[in-house]
């Protein structure tokens, strides 16, 4: 047998073992076992403060700057990453080659990073359809967000950022980044993380089905009929308050109308562009990340969400949600 054949057999066994492990962990998942994540905060846009903080963090980095992006067009973050490389830091970037309806938008930055000898790769189409995950790893700091790395995020969009120095989260995110960067067929598992394409639907449905009083949602649109039906079912069976803030362009969609017809409150965000993806259940557990309510996002894309229980973070989120609901 050739060395290549033996290597392929070992890889298949490793992938199978990893898949079975993830499956077992997902099946054991219980909302009540979630922990409060240490050293964590939340920010939202459209304000430039998060941009300043991200650029400052990259400028002050000592070892690593890892970026996983769907759209990357923001010049200050690009320049800070290039300068980090000039300081001999370990800079790695994953970019999506074919963002939906914007197929060449990342090409200029990709070419520039390549010319600067920065380790930059297109996402792996063998493992998932699109890389829609949005996270940065800067030394011991992790940033998980609903954003695209674009100037409009900070000037026009309603987006949320979770910034954490929690050791267990950072370790898993570094693992995930290197898996995707090296095009490996593996996944990671952490109770407080949610990953597509393998198990985001399972965890999100577990979350909303554990609701007892209310569900608050920021989402651009409801394009996945299964979550629409699940929300309607929960509303009918438990009679809890379900409220969603969506993009103005989605207010007349058939699934939106179906939710409204079943006494689920829907509000279009008018002042800013709605780009957030978040769920708050019973003012107790908060989901924030990149997953849209679509079959592609749940089942095909690389997506990343984080679950939070910190009361201060939830209070900040709640305040902003209630303001957007009134405006």
Buried (B, 14 or more C-beta within 10 A) or exposed (E): EEEEEEEEEEEEEEBEEBBEEBBEBBEEBEBEEBEEBEEBBBBBBBEEEBBEBBBEBBBEBEEBBBBBBBBBBBEBBBEBBBBBBEEEBEBBBBBBBBBEEEEEBBEEBBEEBEEBEBBBBBBBEEBBBBBBBBBBBBBBBBBBBBBBBBBBBBBBBBBBBBBBBBEBBBEBBBBBBBBBBEBBBBBBBBBBBBBBBBBBBBBBBBBBBBBEEEBBBBBBBBBBEEBBBBBBEBBEEBEBBBBBBBBBEBBEBEBBEBBEEBEBBBBBBEEBBBBBBBBBBBBBBBBBBBBBBBBBBBBBBBBBBBBBBBEEBBEBBBEBBEEBBEE
